[in-house]
Amino acid sequence: MTLPNYKELDEIKDNSSIETALLILQKKLLELRIKKSARETVKPHLFKHSKRRIAQLKFKQSLL
């Protein structure tokens, strides 16, 4: 699975869609952390992908 590219965010133009995407990703990251603490099987690369996408969205939001 490849890392999310910043070029994919060119479709997002407004701040409200960035906010909803951030909330969804933060919720997904929380669920991953809960699964990890409960010792369920978690794919570790999903942490990296989620954190990277959150950083990209926050950067895009700062430009708007």
C-alpha positions, 0 to 999 in steps of 0.5 A: 500500500502506497503512502497518500499523495498530496496531489490527491488533495487538489480536489478539496477546495473548501474548509468544511470538507477538510474539517470533516475529513480530519474528523474521520481520520482522527476517529480512525486513528483513535480506533486503531490505538484502541485496537492496539491497546486491546492487543487486537491485530492491527496493521502498523502501516495504517498508523503512518498513513493516517498520521501523514494524511492528517498532516497533509490536510492540516497543511492544506487547511493552513493555506486556505 
